[in-house]
Amino acid sequence: MVKATRGTLVKCDASIKAMLLDIDSKHRNDFIIEELDEEHVLVKETKIAELKQRLQSMMKERLKEPESSESES
């Protein structure tokens, strides 16, 4: 019997796709149904909101700016 999974097509650049794949691999491949090409992945429809939240959290961690020192004043 064939089993279908509803998905949402996500278009992103290569760096974001790498982050999505990293998140997916750390969570037992629970988000991504299929990698289509360099810019597209098919994500489980029910997991889009959670994946977005995890991606935003990961981006905040990676993009934190270093604190400036007090002696620069």
N, CA, C and O atoms as CSV, one atom per row, in Angstrom:
chain,resi,resn,atom,element,x,y,z
A,1,MET,N,N,0.839,-1.183,0.000
A,1,MET,CA,C,0.000,0.000,0.000
A,1,MET,C,C,0.885,1.248,0.000
A,1,MET,O,O,1.899,1.293,0.697
A,2,VAL,N,N,0.513,2.229,-0.757
A,2,VAL,CA,C,1.253,3.476,-0.863
A,2,VAL,C,C,0.842,4.410,0.269
A,2,VAL,O,O,-0.337,4.531,0.602
A,3,LYS,N,N,1.836,5.061,0.849
A,3,LYS,CA,C,1.572,6.021,1.918
A,3,LYS,C,C,2.066,7.395,1.470
A,3,LYS,O,O,3.216,7.536,1.055
A,4,ALA,N,N,1.217,8.389,1.552
A,4,ALA,CA,C,1.570,9.749,1.128
A,4,ALA,C,C,1.772,10.643,2.349
A,4,ALA,O,O,1.110,10.485,3.375
A,5,THR,N,N,2.701,11.583,2.210
A,5,THR,CA,C,2.962,12.565,3.262
A,5,THR,C,C,2.816,13.947,2.661
A,5,THR,O,O,3.430,14.252,1.639
A,6,ARG,N,N,2.008,14.782,3.286
A,6,ARG,CA,C,1.837,16.157,2.795
A,6,ARG,C,C,3.102,16.947,3.097
A,6,ARG,O,O,3.689,16.829,4.172
A,7,GLY,N,N,3.505,17.751,2.124
A,7,GLY,CA,C,4.724,18.527,2.294
A,7,GLY,C,C,4.584,19.929,1.764
A,7,GLY,O,O,3.648,20.251,1.034
A,8,THR,N,N,5.540,20.759,2.147
A,8,THR,CA,C,5.624,22.145,1.695
A,8,THR,C,C,6.975,22.340,1.033
A,8,THR,O,O,8.008,21.973,1.593
A,9,LEU,N,N,6.966,22.920,-0.163
A,9,LEU,CA,C,8.200,23.192,-0.882
A,9,LEU,C,C,8.863,24.427,-0.287
A,9,LEU,O,O,8.236,25.480,-0.173
A,10,VAL,N,N,10.125,24.298,0.089
A,10,VAL,CA,C,10.875,25.407,0.673
A,10,VAL,C,C,12.017,25.745,-0.271
A,10,VAL,O,O,12.819,24.882,-0.626
A,11,LYS,N,N,12.085,27.013,-0.676
A,11,LYS,CA,C,13.170,27.497,-1.516
A,11,LYS,C,C,14.096,28.335,-0.642
A,11,LYS,O,O,13.637,29.226,0.072
A,12,CYS,N,N,15.398,28.053,-0.695
A,12,CYS,CA,C,16.356,28.770,0.137
A,12,CYS,C,C,17.726,28.726,-0.528
A,12,CYS,O,O,17.945,27.963,-1.469
A,13,ASP,N,N,18.644,29.549,-0.035
A,13,ASP,CA,C,19.997,29.502,-0.578
A,13,ASP,C,C,20.760,28.343,0.064
A,13,ASP,O,O,20.264,27.703,0.991
A,14,ALA,N,N,21.942,28.084,-0.424
A,14,ALA,CA,C,22.715,26.910,0.006
A,14,ALA,C,C,23.065,26.945,1.495
A,14,ALA,O,O,23.070,25.901,2.148
A,15,SER,N,N,23.356,28.120,2.037
A,15,SER,CA,C,23.725,28.195,3.458
A,15,SER,C,C,22.535,27.878,4.370
A,15,SER,O,O,22.695,27.199,5.383
A,16,ILE,N,N,21.355,28.364,4.015
A,16,ILE,CA,C,20.154,28.071,4.803
A,16,ILE,C,C,19.797,26.591,4.660
A,16,ILE,O,O,19.400,25.948,5.632
A,17,LYS,N,N,19.938,26.055,3.451
A,17,LYS,CA,C,19.645,24.644,3.242
A,17,LYS,C,C,20.556,23.785,4.110
A,17,LYS,O,O,20.104,22.799,4.693
A,18,ALA,N,N,21.831,24.147,4.201
A,18,ALA,CA,C,22.765,23.401,5.041
A,18,ALA,C,C,22.318,23.431,6.500
A,18,ALA,O,O,22.422,22.424,7.201
A,19,MET,N,N,21.825,24.568,6.957
A,19,MET,CA,C,21.326,24.674,8.325
A,19,MET,C,C,20.078,23.812,8.516
A,19,MET,O,O,19.930,23.163,9.551
A,20,LEU,N,N,19.182,23.799,7.531
A,20,LEU,CA,C,17.983,22.973,7.606
A,20,LEU,C,C,18.344,21.487,7.673
A,20,LEU,O,O,17.753,20.730,8.443
A,21,LEU,N,N,19.308,21.086,6.869
A,21,LEU,CA,C,19.742,19.691,6.877
A,21,LEU,C,C,20.384,19.328,8.215
A,21,LEU,O,O,20.212,18.214,8.711
A,22,ASP,N,N,21.118,20.265,8.790
A,22,ASP,CA,C,21.738,20.048,10.101
A,22,ASP,C,C,20.664,19.848,11.172
A,22,ASP,O,O,20.748,18.922,11.978
A,23,ILE,N,N,19.667,20.711,11.174
A,23,ILE,CA,C,18.556,20.592,12.131
A,23,ILE,C,C,17.863,19.247,11.943
A,23,ILE,O,O,17.585,18.541,12.912
A,24,ASP,N,N,17.589,18.901,10.695
A,24,ASP,CA,C,16.885,17.650,10.397
A,24,ASP,C,C,17.681,16.439,10.877
A,24,ASP,O,O,17.116,15.515,11.461
A,25,SER,N,N,18.981,16.442,10.633
A,25,SER,CA,C,19.796,15.285,11.028
A,25,SER,C,C,19.897,15.150,12.545
A,25,SER,O,O,19.994,14.037,13.062
A,26,LYS,N,N,19.875,16.272,13.263
A,26,LYS,CA,C,19.943,16.238,14.731
A,26,LYS,C,C,18.627,15.798,15.366
A,26,LYS,O,O,18.592,15.480,16.555
A,27,HIS,N,N,17.552,15.776,14.591
A,27,HIS,CA,C,16.231,15.401,15.104
A,27,HIS,C,C,15.672,14.192,14.355
A,27,HIS,O,O,14.489,14.162,14.017
A,28,ARG,N,N,16.523,13.195,14.097
A,28,ARG,CA,C,16.131,11.914,13.502
A,28,ARG,C,C,15.401,12.068,12.161
A,28,ARG,O,O,14.478,11.309,11.865
A,29,ASN,N,N,15.809,13.035,11.367
A,29,ASN,CA,C,15.208,13.255,10.040
A,29,ASN,C,C,13.694,13.404,10.126
A,29,ASN,O,O,12.949,12.802,9.352
A,30,ASP,N,N,13.257,14.215,11.077
A,30,ASP,CA,C,11.835,14.381,11.359
A,30,ASP,C,C,11.184,15.519,10.571
A,30,ASP,O,O,9.964,15.675,10.624
A,31,PHE,N,N,11.968,16.317,9.843
A,31,PHE,CA,C,11.433,17.504,9.178
A,31,PHE,C,C,11.400,17.384,7.654
A,31,PHE,O,O,10.371,17.658,7.036
A,32,ILE,N,N,12.494,16.986,7.055
A,32,ILE,CA,C,12.632,17.003,5.595
A,32,ILE,C,C,12.212,15.675,4.991
A,32,ILE,O,O,12.667,14.609,5.407
A,33,ILE,N,N,11.329,15.766,3.997
A,33,ILE,CA,C,10.877,14.582,3.264
A,33,ILE,C,C,11.896,14.239,2.179
A,33,ILE,O,O,12.277,13.081,2.010
A,34,GLU,N,N,12.336,15.280,1.437
A,34,GLU,CA,C,13.208,15.054,0.287
A,34,GLU,C,C,14.018,16.305,-0.025
A,34,GLU,O,O,13.503,17.421,0.039
A,35,GLU,N,N,15.289,16.111,-0.363
A,35,GLU,CA,C,16.122,17.186,-0.915
A,35,GLU,C,C,15.926,17.131,-2.425
A,35,GLU,O,O,16.161,16.095,-3.047
A,36,LEU,N,N,15.498,18.238,-3.012
A,36,LEU,CA,C,15.193,18.221,-4.436
A,36,LEU,C,C,16.364,18.689,-5.291
A,36,LEU,O,O,16.697,18.048,-6.288
A,37,ASP,N,N,16.990,19.796,-4.913
A,37,ASP,CA,C,18.175,20.302,-5.600
A,37,ASP,C,C,18.900,21.245,-4.650
A,37,ASP,O,O,18.648,21.220,-3.445
A,38,GLU,N,N,19.800,22.081,-5.175
A,38,GLU,CA,C,20.608,22.964,-4.337
A,38,GLU,C,C,19.795,24.021,-3.593
A,38,GLU,O,O,20.248,24.544,-2.575
A,39,GLU,N,N,18.607,24.339,-4.089
A,39,GLU,CA,C,17.814,25.424,-3.495
A,39,GLU,C,C,16.443,25.003,-2.997
A,39,GLU,O,O,15.700,25.845,-2.494
A,40,HIS,N,N,16.080,23.732,-3.117
A,40,HIS,CA,C,14.729,23.310,-2.752
A,40,HIS,C,C,14.743,22.050,-1.894
A,40,HIS,O,O,15.480,21.100,-2.157
A,41,VAL,N,N,13.900,22.073,-0.852
A,41,VAL,CA,C,13.658,20.886,-0.032
A,41,VAL,C,C,12.155,20.766,0.190
A,41,VAL,O,O,11.434,21.764,0.198
A,42,LEU,N,N,11.699,19.544,0.368
A,42,LEU,CA,C,10.306,19.291,0.671
A,42,LEU,C,C,10.225,18.954,2.158
A,42,LEU,O,O,10.833,17.990,2.622
A,43,VAL,N,N,9.465,19.766,2.897
A,43,VAL,CA,C,9.377,19.654,4.352
A,43,VAL,C,C,7.988,19.170,4.734
A,43,VAL,O,O,6.999,19.549,4.106
A,44,LYS,N,N,7.911,18.331,5.766
A,44,LYS,CA,C,6.613,17.862,6.254
A,44,LYS,C,C,5.769,19.063,6.647
A,44,LYS,O,O,6.207,19.930,7.404
A,45,GLU,N,N,4.555,19.099,6.119
A,45,GLU,CA,C,3.659,20.243,6.339
A,45,GLU,C,C,3.425,20.521,7.830
A,45,GLU,O,O,3.332,21.678,8.240
A,46,THR,N,N,3.331,19.473,8.624
A,46,THR,CA,C,3.048,19.632,10.055
A,46,THR,C,C,4.254,20.114,10.848
A,46,THR,O,O,4.120,20.458,12.022
A,47,LYS,N,N,5.432,20.143,10.226
A,47,LYS,CA,C,6.661,20.505,10.935
A,47,LYS,C,C,7.220,21.872,10.534
A,47,LYS,O,O,8.260,22.284,11.047
A,48,ILE,N,N,6.547,22.573,9.631
A,48,ILE,CA,C,7.055,23.854,9.131
A,48,ILE,C,C,7.278,24.862,10.259
A,48,ILE,O,O,8.355,25.454,10.337
A,49,ALA,N,N,6.306,25.071,11.123
A,49,ALA,CA,C,6.419,26.074,12.194
A,49,ALA,C,C,7.571,25.743,13.130
A,49,ALA,O,O,8.338,26.628,13.510
A,50,GLU,N,N,7.695,24.477,13.503
A,50,GLU,CA,C,8.780,24.074,14.412
A,50,GLU,C,C,10.140,24.240,13.739
A,50,GLU,O,O,11.093,24.691,14.374
A,51,LEU,N,N,10.237,23.881,12.471
A,51,LEU,CA,C,11.493,24.019,11.745
A,51,LEU,C,C,11.892,25.487,11.626
A,51,LEU,O,O,13.065,25.824,11.781
A,52,LYS,N,N,10.929,26.355,11.354
A,52,LYS,CA,C,11.191,27.795,11.266
A,52,LYS,C,C,11.742,28.325,12.584
A,52,LYS,O,O,12.707,29.088,12.602
A,53,GLN,N,N,11.121,27.913,13.684
A,53,GLN,CA,C,11.551,28.366,15.017
A,53,GLN,C,C,12.975,27.885,15.298
A,53,GLN,O,O,13.799,28.651,15.797
A,54,ARG,N,N,13.265,26.642,14.985
A,54,ARG,CA,C,14.609,26.104,15.220
A,54,ARG,C,C,15.643,26.799,14.333
A,54,ARG,O,O,16.764,27.052,14.773
A,55,LEU,N,N,15.279,27.106,13.101
A,55,LEU,CA,C,16.185,27.807,12.190
A,55,LEU,C,C,16.472,29.216,12.702
A,55,LEU,O,O,17.623,29.652,12.694
A,56,GLN,N,N,15.444,29.928,13.143
A,56,GLN,CA,C,15.649,31.274,13.683
A,56,GLN,C,C,16.543,31.240,14.908
A,56,GLN,O,O,17.410,32.099,15.073
A,57,SER,N,N,16.338,30.263,15.758
A,57,SER,CA,C,17.159,30.120,16.951
A,57,SER,C,C,18.616,29.840,16.575
A,57,SER,O,O,19.532,30.413,17.165
A,58,MET,N,N,18.825,28.973,15.608
A,58,MET,CA,C,20.179,28.645,15.164
A,58,MET,C,C,20.862,29.867,14.543
A,58,MET,O,O,22.050,30.099,14.762
A,59,MET,N,N,20.104,30.642,13.770
A,59,MET,CA,C,20.676,31.833,13.141
A,59,MET,C,C,21.063,32.866,14.189
A,59,MET,O,O,22.106,33.507,14.062
A,60,LYS,N,N,20.243,33.040,15.225
A,60,LYS,CA,C,20.575,33.981,16.293
A,60,LYS,C,C,21.862,33.578,16.993
A,60,LYS,O,O,22.694,34.430,17.305
A,61,GLU,N,N,22.032,32.282,17.244
A,61,GLU,CA,C,23.245,31.792,17.888
A,61,GLU,C,C,24.476,32.051,17.034
A,61,GLU,O,O,25.512,32.476,17.543
A,62,ARG,N,N,24.365,31.799,15.756
A,62,ARG,CA,C,25.516,31.926,14.851
A,62,ARG,C,C,25.834,33.370,14.497
A,62,ARG,O,O,26.964,33.675,14.115
A,63,LEU,N,N,24.858,34.265,14.616
A,63,LEU,CA,C,25.074,35.643,14.199
A,63,LEU,C,C,25.262,36.615,15.363
A,63,LEU,O,O,25.206,37.830,15.174
A,64,LYS,N,N,25.485,36.083,16.560
A,64,LYS,CA,C,25.719,36.967,17.695
A,64,LYS,C,C,26.976,37.780,17.444
A,64,LYS,O,O,28.009,37.247,17.039
A,65,GLU,N,N,26.873,39.074,17.691
A,65,GLU,CA,C,28.034,39.941,17.502
A,65,GLU,C,C,28.865,39.911,18.768
A,65,GLU,O,O,28.319,39.833,19.869
A,66,PRO,N,N,30.188,39.973,18.626
A,66,PRO,CA,C,31.033,40.006,19.823
A,66,PRO,C,C,30.798,41.290,20.610
A,66,PRO,O,O,30.546,42.349,20.036
A,67,GLU,N,N,30.884,41.176,21.924
A,67,GLU,CA,C,30.672,42.346,22.779
A,67,GLU,C,C,31.864,43.282,22.663
A,67,GLU,O,O,33.012,42.838,22.621
A,68,SER,N,N,31.588,44.566,22.613
A,68,SER,CA,C,32.686,45.531,22.538
A,68,SER,C,C,33.248,45.754,23.936
A,68,SER,O,O,32.525,45.671,24.929
A,69,SER,N,N,34.534,46.034,24.001
A,69,SER,CA,C,35.164,46.219,25.305
A,69,SER,C,C,34.960,47.647,25.791
A,69,SER,O,O,34.737,48.557,24.993
A,70,GLU,N,N,35.036,47.833,27.071
A,70,GLU,CA,C,34.856,49.144,27.692
A,70,GLU,C,C,36.016,50.083,27.374
A,70,GLU,O,O,35.832,51.300,27.404
A,71,SER,N,N,37.188,49.565,27.075
A,71,SER,CA,C,38.372,50.398,26.864
A,71,SER,C,C,38.349,51.143,25.537
A,71,SER,O,O,39.203,52.000,25.311
A,72,GLU,N,N,37.411,50.851,24.660
A,72,GLU,CA,C,37.337,51.514,23.359
A,72,GLU,C,C,36.767,52.920,23.463
A,72,GLU,O,O,36.873,53.675,22.496
A,73,SER,N,N,36.181,53.306,24.562
A,73,SER,CA,C,35.532,54.609,24.703
A,73,SER,C,C,36.505,55.733,24.759
A,73,SER,O,O,36.104,56.891,24.877
